[in-house]
Amino acid sequence: MHIKWLGTASVAVIHGTCRLLFDPFVPLKGSPVPVTIDHFDGYPHIFVTHGHFDHIASIPAIVRRNPKARVHCTRAPFKALLSKGVPERNLALIAPGQEIAFEDVKLRVYPGRHAVLGGLTRERLRALLKSPGRGNLPYILKEHRVCREKDETVCYHIKAGGQTLFLMGSLNLRDEADYPAEPGLLLLPYNGWKDNLPPAVRVIERLRPKKVILTHFDVTFPPLTTPLDITPLQEAFPGLVYMYRRSAPCPTPVR
C-alpha cells in the first residue's frame, strides 16, 4: 500500500492499479503548501470524510478535469456538491457500516465525529482582518455557508496487501463506536481544537496504532490556518508519531 499526503486532510492511497483519493483540497492563495489541482488527477474514486469546505470545495473542479471520477460521500456533502454543479452520476451516497471493495483493497466506513471548534472571539476576528491572508476570507465565508458538516463525519478503515490503515478527517471519535484496534497506520488530522494535544492523545491511546502520520496541521487556507507545533505530540509518543518533510513539489510518499 502506497500512501501520499497531499496537504490538509488530502490523502492518496495506491495499491496495485487501485487509486483512491480522500478529501482533496487545493491550498488557497498565500499558502506555502506546494500542491496544485493537477496532483489530484487520475484518481477514479474520491472519498469524503465530511462536508466542510476544506474537504469538498475543490471537488467540482477536480471532477471537471476527471469526468469519470466517482465521489463517495454522506448526505450533506452529496447535496452540497450537487448544488455546486457536480453531476449526480459522479456521486455515490455512503453511510457508516458500509463496505466497499476495489480488487483486493477493502474499505469500511466508520462513524466519526468532528473536532470541537472554538468560537470566533473579537480579538481573533481583528487578527484575521489584519492578516496577510485576509483576502481569502470572503471565499471561505461563502463556501462555509454551503459546505456543512451536519454531524456526518466518517472515518475509513482500509485493508490491502496484508496492511491496515485507519484514516480520519477530523480529530475526534464517537464514544459509542467500536473501532478496529491496532491499525498498522493511523492518518491523524492534527487540527480543529484550541489545544490539539489532549484529543490526539485520546485517539492514539484508544486505537493503539503501530504508526501515526499527521495530516491537517499545515497552512492551506490562510488566515484561518497557521503553523502548528506538533513536537509535544511527538514527545508524548516517541518513535510513533511522524510528519512528512516537503522536499519536492509533491509530498514524499510513505510505504
Phi, psi and omega in degrees: 000127184250127187235135176232130171268129185242035178088153183051231176258013184284124183222136173251134177240122184233129177217113185062235178266001180275125182232113181244142181234135182239130172049052182291135180213128178273122181304147182277169181305134180095353178282140176276359184285122186276055179238131179238172186298332181291343174294343183258009178281149171088015177250112183287342181230126179243130179244141182244135177272327176194174193267011178295156189300327181283008176240340183228347188296333180274349186296319178304317179292323178295318180293323177299324178281336183230075190295348177264359181293144179243128184256120181259120186203166177279181191297317184297308176294331176303309180294320180296317181291324173301315181294337180267008172097005177286125181299143181299331179295341179268001185245143177226124181281133179235167179208155176305141182096344182286143176242137181228137181237136174233107184054239179259020175259125180243133183233135177234137181268129178242149176292137176240192175208142182281152173301154180274103185286140177283156179286162179269106180279165179297322179293319179296320179297317178298319179296320179296319182289340178264352185290149175300336181268013185298340178296341178279346188299316178301319179295315181299316180295320179297314180293325181297329179293332183262322188266094185246152183274320175056031179058038183244014181303136177234164174238163181233130173254124187238134176239133178197133176056035180079005180250154178232143182224133174244119186247125178246146177256349177211153191274070177192156176227161177274133182300323187273351185281149179256100184265151176293131183273154172056053173294152178297325181217132175249123172268108191246115178283114185264077184191163171110331181259160172299321174231109185284341188297307183301313179294328177294319178298318180299317181296313183296318180292330180283317185272334179054056180288160176283330182205146181235130171247125181277142174229174169064017178257003185266176183260092182249339175224074176295148008267004182288329176259139178226162180302135180247142178272113181261359183298325178300323179289320177296324178289329179289331181229069183299133179082356182251318187262128183234162172225159176281153170245120183275109179234009181214164180306325176249133181307141182298129180286157177244135176259000000 
